[in-house]
Amino acid sequence: MINRVIQIQGGGALGVQAIQTIATVVIALLAASIASGQWWTARQKLVLDLFEKRFQVFMDLRTLASEALQLGKVTNPASINEVLARSQFLFDSDINTPLKEIHNLLGELEMGRSVGPEVARKFEQMLPLFQSYLGMHQKLPALRVLRSRRAP
């Protein structure tokens, strides 16, 4: 009889350990899931911040090209230097090289040379290059799951 009581108590202790182990694993998986969600959120925030900075450079350059074409001058001549400085860290040479050419053209514009149409043409040539940088290609994982469920 004593042996039987010891066996039941021993089995109960193993059952409690098993439940504790399972609970630990479940909590660890939940923590990993939360960490993954936080990583995804931080990544998307980074993508959005980068987009906003790049878009601001694009809009500032657009304003400069528009002023050069319509007014024949730039209202804030120092702004091209700011645009050029910001773009060095946000874009590769495919954007920065033509941007330096626009910088030079705007310098000529300030000296009285009529290069407004050339600045506008150069900016128009850059538009397809900007599209690859300004496209927000990241999709939410939940949207992919929902689309796959709706697919026939």
Backbone as a chain_set.jsonl record, in Angstrom:
{"seq": "MINRVIQIQGGGALGVQAIQTIATVVIALLAASIASGQWWTARQKLVLDLFEKRFQVFMDLRTLASEALQLGKVTNPASINEVLARSQFLFDSDINTPLKEIHNLLGELEMGRSVGPEVARKFEQMLPLFQSYLGMHQKLPALRVLRSRRAP", "coords": {"N": [[0.811, -1.181, 0.0], [1.909, 1.265, 0.765], [3.865, 1.528, -1.2], [2.188, 1.926, -3.398], [1.037, 4.479, -2.86], [3.319, 6.072, -2.963], [3.952, 5.768, -5.661], [1.725, 7.063, -6.884], [2.001, 9.677, -5.884], [4.514, 10.289, -6.97], [3.944, 10.144, -9.703], [2.167, 12.267, -9.908], [3.827, 14.445, -9.392], [5.437, 14.366, -11.638], [3.522, 14.992, -13.544], [2.878, 17.633, -12.888], [5.325, 18.844, -13.428], [5.428, 18.402, -16.176], [3.276, 19.986, -17.031], [4.246, 22.488, -16.236], [6.487, 22.653, -17.898], [5.29, 22.647, -20.45], [3.783, 25.004, -20.217], [5.875, 26.853, -19.986], [7.07, 26.623, -22.505], [4.956, 27.495, -24.134], [4.704, 30.155, -23.232], [7.217, 31.11, -23.994], [7.004, 30.877, -26.783], [4.941, 32.704, -27.221], [6.23, 35.053, -26.38], [8.232, 35.149, -28.333], [6.647, 35.541, -30.569], [5.581, 38.083, -30.026], [7.952, 39.582, -30.027], [8.676, 39.261, -32.692], [6.575, 40.642, -33.924], [7.126, 43.214, -32.97], [9.603, 43.657, -34.18], [8.815, 43.695, -36.863], [7.153, 45.946, -36.885], [9.005, 47.955, -36.211], [10.674, 47.786, -38.424], [8.924, 48.533, -40.502], [8.454, 51.149, -39.706], [10.956, 52.242, -40.094], [11.112, 52.003, -42.891], [9.026, 53.741, -43.619], [9.976, 56.194, -42.55], [12.29, 56.534, -44.092], [11.132, 56.726, -46.622], [9.675, 59.143, -46.287], [11.749, 61.022, -45.953], [13.103, 60.794, -48.408], [11.017, 61.491, -50.132], [10.661, 64.154, -49.43], [13.044, 65.3, -50.373], [12.615, 64.87, -53.105], [10.287, 66.476, -53.508], [11.299, 69.02, -52.855], [13.232, 69.322, -54.85], [11.559, 69.255, -57.044], [10.147, 71.63, -56.654], [12.234, 73.475, -57.018], [12.903, 72.996, -59.73], [10.497, 73.717, -60.936], [10.304, 76.441, -60.254], [12.563, 77.382, -61.594], [11.835, 76.968, -64.243], [9.343, 78.359, -64.52], [9.672, 80.904, -63.315], [12.189, 81.68, -63.983], [14.15, 81.941, -62.17], [15.378, 81.069, -58.882], [13.752, 81.091, -55.841], [14.91, 80.626, -53.355], [18.065, 80.376, -53.336], [19.97, 78.894, -51.861], [18.751, 76.553, -51.247], [19.139, 74.453, -53.07], [21.642, 73.509, -52.411], [21.104, 72.392, -49.92], [19.306, 70.358, -50.645], [20.966, 68.791, -52.243], [22.891, 68.007, -50.33], [21.31, 66.479, -48.519], [20.453, 64.45, -50.214], [22.705, 62.911, -50.698], [22.93, 60.969, -48.737], [20.659, 59.52, -48.983], [20.149, 58.534, -51.513], [21.464, 56.691, -54.339], [24.171, 56.903, -56.77], [22.779, 57.046, -59.166], [20.745, 58.867, -58.849], [22.064, 60.991, -57.597], [24.074, 61.88, -59.368], [22.723, 63.106, -61.706], [21.463, 65.033, -60.164], [23.533, 66.633, -59.264], [24.193, 67.773, -61.689], [21.895, 69.31, -62.136], [22.233, 71.021, -59.995], [24.503, 72.439, -60.871], [23.401, 73.65, -63.158], [21.466, 75.29, -61.969], [23.139, 77.028, -60.67], [24.203, 78.351, -62.869], [21.853, 79.544, -63.711], [21.445, 81.396, -61.687], [23.446, 83.114, -62.306], [22.447, 84.396, -64.441], [22.043, 83.114, -66.859], [19.781, 81.623, -69.146], [18.491, 78.845, -68.297], [16.299, 77.468, -67.47], [14.369, 75.771, -68.876], [16.064, 73.622, -69.447], [16.733, 72.684, -66.902], [14.201, 71.807, -66.061], [13.783, 69.785, -67.955], [15.835, 68.001, -67.311], [15.018, 67.302, -64.742], [12.59, 66.007, -65.347], [13.623, 63.771, -66.667], [14.666, 62.449, -64.535], [12.512, 61.435, -63.133], [11.605, 58.642, -63.526], [13.706, 57.37, -62.205], [13.395, 58.186, -59.574], [11.054, 56.864, -58.925], [11.686, 54.192, -58.345], [12.86, 54.467, -55.873], [10.902, 55.625, -54.333], [8.782, 53.932, -54.193], [6.73, 52.067, -52.103], [7.289, 49.08, -51.307], [6.862, 47.11, -49.459], [4.707, 44.74, -48.024], [2.035, 44.022, -45.782], [2.185, 41.185, -43.676], [-0.231, 39.999, -42.902], [-2.0, 40.762, -44.881], [-1.109, 39.299, -47.061], [-1.75, 36.735, -46.204], [-4.544, 36.92, -46.036], [-5.16, 37.372, -48.745], [-4.308, 34.985, -49.896], [-6.131, 33.248, -48.806], [-8.477, 34.037, -49.996], [-8.055, 33.431, -52.603], [-8.935, 31.407, -55.428]], "CA": [[0.0, 0.0, 0.0], [2.812, 2.423, 0.804], [4.445, 1.634, -2.545], [1.168, 2.472, -4.288], [0.939, 5.906, -2.542], [4.542, 6.701, -3.479], [3.832, 5.807, -7.118], [0.748, 8.099, -7.244], [2.617, 10.977, -5.614], [5.591, 10.478, -7.94], [3.302, 10.427, -10.981], [1.603, 13.611, -9.818], [4.926, 15.403, -9.502], [5.817, 14.39, -13.049], [2.447, 15.692, -14.253], [3.043, 19.068, -12.626], [6.517, 19.25, -14.186], [5.051, 18.42, -17.594], [2.442, 21.181, -17.235], [5.137, 23.647, -16.138], [7.319, 22.679, -19.111], [4.435, 23.072, -21.558], [3.481, 26.424, -20.0], [7.098, 27.601, -20.295], [7.221, 26.627, -23.965], [3.899, 28.357, -24.671], [5.073, 31.539, -22.912], [8.366, 31.447, -24.844], [6.489, 31.079, -28.146], [4.206, 33.967, -27.194], [7.24, 36.126, -26.329], [8.866, 35.198, -29.657], [5.661, 36.143, -31.471], [5.542, 39.522, -29.718], [9.215, 40.146, -30.506], [8.585, 39.3, -34.151], [5.689, 41.756, -34.255], [7.842, 44.462, -32.701], [10.621, 43.802, -35.232], [8.117, 44.071, -38.095], [6.71, 47.324, -36.712], [10.202, 48.807, -36.293], [11.121, 47.751, -39.829], [7.997, 49.35, -41.277], [8.697, 52.539, -39.308], [12.17, 52.623, -40.803], [10.747, 52.166, -44.304], [8.227, 54.962, -43.723], [10.858, 57.339, -42.318], [13.143, 56.682, -45.271], [10.259, 57.231, -47.686], [9.367, 60.55, -46.042], [12.949, 61.834, -46.217], [13.324, 60.782, -49.863], [9.952, 62.249, -50.769], [10.925, 65.576, -49.199], [14.073, 65.693, -51.35], [11.939, 64.916, -54.401], [9.41, 67.654, -53.573], [12.141, 70.218, -52.884], [13.81, 69.402, -56.189], [10.437, 69.591, -57.942], [9.906, 73.065, -56.472], [13.341, 74.199, -57.66], [12.76, 72.875, -61.192], [9.321, 74.49, -61.31], [10.662, 77.863, -60.176], [13.524, 77.682, -62.66], [11.118, 77.005, -65.516], [8.276, 79.349, -64.557], [10.106, 82.238, -62.904], [13.519, 81.983, -64.5], [15.03, 82.119, -61.021], [15.035, 80.257, -57.723], [13.476, 82.031, -54.749], [15.861, 80.369, -52.271], [19.197, 79.738, -54.02], [20.712, 77.97, -50.995], [18.009, 75.297, -51.067], [19.709, 73.375, -53.893], [22.739, 72.937, -51.633], [20.49, 71.542, -48.892], [18.773, 69.172, -51.327], [22.122, 67.984, -52.641], [23.489, 67.425, -49.124], [20.423, 65.418, -48.009], [20.348, 63.329, -51.165], [23.921, 62.088, -50.664], [22.747, 59.874, -47.789], [19.375, 58.856, -49.216], [20.086, 57.968, -52.856], [22.717, 56.259, -54.96], [24.689, 57.799, -57.808], [21.833, 57.214, -60.265], [20.016, 60.114, -58.562], [22.973, 62.069, -57.2], [24.813, 62.427, -60.519], [21.923, 64.137, -62.376], [21.166, 66.108, -59.221], [24.684, 67.547, -59.313], [24.065, 68.522, -62.947], [20.873, 70.336, -61.89], [22.892, 71.994, -59.107], [25.335, 73.295, -61.725], [22.509, 74.451, -64.004], [20.862, 76.34, -61.151], [24.194, 78.023, -60.473], [24.221, 79.16, -64.098], [20.622, 80.334, -63.705], [21.679, 82.52, -60.774], [24.373, 84.05, -62.969], [21.727, 85.094, -65.498], [21.856, 82.294, -68.054], [18.426, 81.09, -69.216], [18.566, 77.379, -68.36], [15.099, 76.929, -66.833], [13.854, 74.596, -69.583], [17.021, 72.517, -69.326], [16.556, 72.157, -65.545], [12.936, 71.069, -66.06], [13.989, 68.564, -68.749], [16.683, 67.116, -66.502], [14.156, 66.787, -63.661], [11.665, 65.038, -65.959], [14.388, 62.548, -66.944], [14.936, 61.784, -63.253], [11.291, 60.892, -62.528], [11.596, 57.17, -63.411], [14.7, 56.969, -61.213], [12.8, 58.409, -58.257], [9.982, 55.893, -58.676], [12.214, 52.99, -57.705], [13.168, 54.785, -54.476], [9.722, 56.093, -53.61], [7.769, 52.887, -54.113], [6.712, 51.365, -50.809], [7.056, 47.726, -51.794], [6.601, 46.17, -48.369], [3.304, 44.398, -47.792], [1.796, 43.464, -44.459], [2.03, 39.736, -43.758], [-1.641, 39.627, -42.766], [-2.658, 40.949, -46.166], [-0.751, 38.16, -47.896], [-2.514, 35.587, -45.726], [-5.93, 37.116, -46.44], [-5.254, 37.184, -50.197], [-4.165, 33.569, -50.217], [-7.372, 32.576, -48.399], [-9.536, 34.38, -50.956], [-7.719, 32.913, -53.926], [-9.68, 30.16, -55.726]], "C": [[0.868, 1.265, 0.0], [3.46, 2.616, -0.567], [3.466, 2.271, -3.52], [1.017, 3.992, -4.071], [2.157, 6.641, -3.091], [4.477, 6.816, -4.997], [2.866, 6.907, -7.561], [1.337, 9.479, -7.026], [3.723, 11.271, -6.612], [5.029, 10.818, -9.309], [2.713, 11.824, -11.008], [2.673, 14.67, -9.972], [5.391, 15.499, -10.95], [4.772, 15.126, -13.878], [2.557, 17.195, -14.085], [4.245, 19.599, -13.396], [6.199, 19.341, -15.669], [4.218, 19.662, -17.904], [3.296, 22.44, -17.177], [5.999, 23.777, -17.392], [6.504, 23.165, -20.298], [4.102, 24.559, -21.433], [4.684, 27.298, -20.34], [7.291, 27.717, -21.807], [6.182, 27.552, -24.604], [4.234, 29.827, -24.424], [6.252, 31.988, -23.779], [7.915, 31.695, -26.278], [5.707, 32.389, -28.247], [5.177, 35.152, -27.182], [7.935, 36.269, -27.676], [7.928, 35.842, -30.672], [5.572, 37.649, -31.268], [6.806, 40.207, -30.23], [9.211, 40.26, -32.031], [7.694, 40.449, -34.61], [6.354, 43.104, -34.035], [8.913, 44.714, -33.752], [9.954, 44.285, -36.512], [7.673, 45.535, -38.027], [7.892, 48.289, -36.836], [10.709, 48.883, -37.731], [10.225, 48.635, -40.693], [8.154, 50.832, -40.944], [9.939, 53.072, -40.013], [11.884, 52.876, -42.285], [9.971, 53.462, -44.502], [9.088, 56.202, -43.533], [11.748, 57.598, -43.525], [12.339, 57.23, -46.442], [10.012, 58.728, -47.504], [10.561, 61.458, -46.34], [13.229, 61.911, -47.716], [12.267, 61.612, -50.575], [10.157, 63.75, -50.574], [12.005, 66.096, -50.149], [13.445, 65.834, -52.731], [11.09, 66.174, -54.531], [10.213, 68.955, -53.603], [12.771, 70.402, -54.262], [12.746, 69.782, -57.209], [10.136, 71.084, -57.865], [10.984, 73.887, -57.167], [13.216, 74.164, -59.188], [11.586, 73.709, -61.688], [9.623, 75.991, -61.291], [11.609, 78.251, -61.304], [12.815, 77.826, -63.993], [10.13, 78.17, -65.562], [8.744, 80.771, -64.259], [11.436, 82.656, -63.525], [14.519, 82.264, -63.401], [14.562, 81.19, -59.906], [14.863, 81.203, -56.549], [14.428, 81.851, -53.574], [17.07, 79.63, -52.868], [19.973, 78.734, -53.171], [20.017, 76.622, -50.871], [18.553, 74.158, -51.922], [20.884, 72.724, -53.173], [22.209, 71.999, -50.55], [19.96, 70.244, -49.505], [19.911, 68.229, -51.699], [22.763, 67.299, -51.438], [22.628, 66.286, -48.58], [20.406, 64.207, -48.931], [21.559, 62.401, -51.117], [23.761, 60.864, -49.774], [21.487, 59.054, -48.054], [19.297, 58.123, -50.557], [21.464, 57.517, -53.309], [23.112, 57.239, -56.054], [23.718, 57.983, -58.97], [20.947, 58.451, -60.067], [20.997, 61.255, -58.326], [23.746, 62.672, -58.368], [23.97, 63.445, -61.286], [21.554, 65.299, -61.455], [22.319, 67.12, -59.18], [24.659, 68.377, -60.6], [23.015, 69.626, -62.799], [21.436, 71.421, -60.979], [23.727, 72.966, -59.93], [24.474, 74.201, -62.606], [21.863, 75.578, -63.209], [21.883, 77.417, -60.792], [24.301, 78.939, -61.682], [22.986, 80.057, -64.182], [20.784, 81.567, -62.823], [22.62, 83.557, -61.395], [23.718, 84.719, -64.185], [21.516, 84.299, -66.771], [20.464, 81.664, -68.025], [18.474, 79.573, -69.418], [17.355, 76.71, -67.705], [14.544, 75.706, -67.55], [14.779, 73.374, -69.481], [16.932, 71.871, -67.93], [15.295, 71.3, -65.485], [13.077, 69.759, -66.833], [14.809, 67.543, -67.97], [15.867, 66.49, -65.362], [13.187, 65.735, -64.211], [12.371, 63.714, -66.265], [14.649, 61.756, -65.659], [13.709, 61.099, -62.657], [11.265, 59.36, -62.463], [12.602, 56.655, -62.377], [14.144, 57.124, -59.798], [11.755, 57.348, -57.924], [10.5, 54.642, -57.983], [12.545, 53.228, -56.229], [11.919, 55.119, -53.665], [8.592, 55.074, -53.575], [7.857, 52.196, -52.769], [6.295, 49.93, -51.103], [6.708, 46.732, -50.698], [5.096, 45.969, -48.212], [3.172, 43.834, -46.384], [1.611, 41.957, -44.572], [0.57, 39.306, -43.689], [-2.37, 39.768, -44.096], [-2.334, 39.8, -47.109], [-1.561, 36.934, -47.498], [-3.968, 35.719, -46.173], [-6.115, 36.91, -47.935], [-5.174, 35.719, -50.569], [-5.421, 32.793, -49.828], [-8.494, 32.843, -49.397], [-9.275, 33.794, -52.331], [-8.446, 31.604, -54.183], [-8.788, 28.952, -55.765]], "O": [[0.565, 2.225, -0.708], [3.588, 3.745, -1.04], [3.864, 3.065, -4.372], [0.881, 4.722, -5.053], [2.018, 7.737, -3.633], [4.889, 7.828, -5.564], [3.156, 7.62, -8.521], [1.196, 10.357, -7.876], [3.853, 12.411, -7.058], [5.566, 11.679, -10.005], [2.76, 12.495, -12.039], [2.444, 15.692, -10.619], [5.702, 16.587, -11.435], [5.125, 15.822, -14.83], [2.35, 17.946, -15.038], [4.186, 20.692, -13.958], [6.655, 20.262, -16.346], [4.432, 20.314, -18.926], [3.102, 23.36, -17.972], [6.215, 24.883, -17.889], [6.971, 24.002, -21.07], [4.135, 25.29, -22.423], [4.524, 28.372, -20.921], [7.634, 28.783, -22.318], [6.507, 28.308, -25.519], [4.065, 30.656, -25.318], [6.278, 33.127, -24.245], [8.395, 32.627, -26.923], [5.804, 33.098, -29.248], [4.969, 36.137, -27.891], [8.201, 37.386, -28.119], [8.368, 36.601, -31.536], [5.496, 38.405, -32.236], [6.734, 41.293, -30.805], [9.691, 41.249, -32.586], [8.019, 41.148, -35.57], [6.167, 44.031, -34.824], [9.114, 45.853, -34.173], [10.467, 45.185, -37.176], [7.805, 46.273, -39.004], [7.783, 49.323, -37.494], [11.126, 49.947, -38.189], [10.718, 49.399, -41.523], [8.0, 51.679, -41.823], [9.964, 54.214, -40.471], [12.364, 53.854, -42.858], [10.231, 54.201, -45.452], [8.945, 57.169, -44.282], [11.937, 58.745, -43.932], [12.813, 58.101, -47.171], [10.127, 59.496, -48.459], [10.399, 62.536, -46.912], [13.557, 62.979, -48.233], [12.576, 62.351, -51.51], [9.853, 64.534, -51.473], [11.893, 67.206, -50.67], [13.712, 66.802, -53.443], [11.158, 66.865, -55.547], [9.839, 69.893, -54.308], [12.832, 71.519, -54.776], [13.013, 70.55, -58.133], [9.897, 71.727, -58.886], [10.683, 74.881, -57.828], [13.403, 75.182, -59.854], [11.671, 74.336, -62.744], [9.239, 76.719, -62.207], [11.472, 79.32, -61.898], [13.152, 78.703, -64.788], [10.089, 78.897, -66.554], [8.272, 81.727, -64.874], [11.762, 83.841, -63.582], [15.612, 82.766, -63.663], [13.483, 80.602, -59.984], [15.735, 82.032, -56.288], [14.727, 82.815, -52.869], [17.09, 78.4, -52.9], [20.575, 77.81, -53.717], [20.631, 75.649, -50.434], [18.437, 72.997, -51.529], [21.102, 71.52, -53.308], [22.789, 70.944, -50.293], [20.146, 69.164, -48.945], [19.823, 67.019, -51.491], [23.138, 66.13, -51.521], [23.157, 65.235, -48.217], [20.349, 63.068, -48.467], [21.448, 61.224, -51.462], [24.384, 59.832, -50.022], [21.271, 58.017, -47.427], [18.49, 57.209, -50.727], [22.486, 57.906, -52.743], [22.471, 58.272, -56.241], [23.815, 58.974, -59.694], [20.455, 59.014, -61.045], [20.78, 62.368, -58.806], [24.043, 63.867, -58.353], [24.442, 64.559, -61.51], [21.355, 66.422, -61.919], [22.089, 68.325, -59.074], [25.055, 69.543, -60.6], [23.215, 70.743, -63.276], [21.15, 72.604, -61.167], [23.668, 74.176, -59.714], [24.782, 75.38, -62.778], [21.726, 76.694, -63.71], [21.528, 78.584, -60.628], [24.469, 80.151, -61.543], [23.063, 81.188, -64.662], [20.317, 82.652, -63.17], [22.581, 84.735, -61.039], [24.356, 85.511, -64.878], [20.855, 84.787, -67.688], [20.018, 81.216, -66.969], [18.494, 79.081, -70.546], [17.389, 75.513, -67.419], [14.271, 74.694, -66.904], [14.313, 72.235, -69.435], [17.045, 70.652, -67.802], [15.31, 70.202, -64.928], [12.547, 68.732, -66.409], [14.497, 66.352, -67.979], [16.008, 65.305, -65.06], [12.993, 64.688, -63.594], [11.768, 62.649, -66.133], [14.83, 60.54, -65.699], [13.849, 60.264, -61.764], [10.924, 58.82, -61.411], [12.374, 55.622, -61.747], [14.396, 56.287, -58.931], [11.594, 56.978, -56.761], [9.82, 54.088, -57.119], [12.513, 52.294, -55.428], [11.889, 54.917, -52.451], [7.546, 55.336, -52.98], [8.937, 51.785, -52.344], [5.108, 49.607, -51.142], [6.295, 45.611, -50.997], [4.32, 46.923, -48.263], [4.112, 43.234, -45.862], [0.933, 41.496, -45.49], [0.177, 38.345, -44.352], [-3.262, 38.977, -44.403], [-3.194, 39.371, -47.878], [-2.009, 36.177, -48.36], [-4.564, 34.748, -46.638], [-7.118, 36.334, -48.359], [-5.892, 35.26, -51.457], [-5.741, 31.784, -50.456], [-9.354, 31.991, -49.62], [-10.197, 33.676, -53.139], [-8.571, 30.776, -53.281], [-9.263, 27.841, -56.002]]}, "num_chains": 1, "name": "protein.A"}
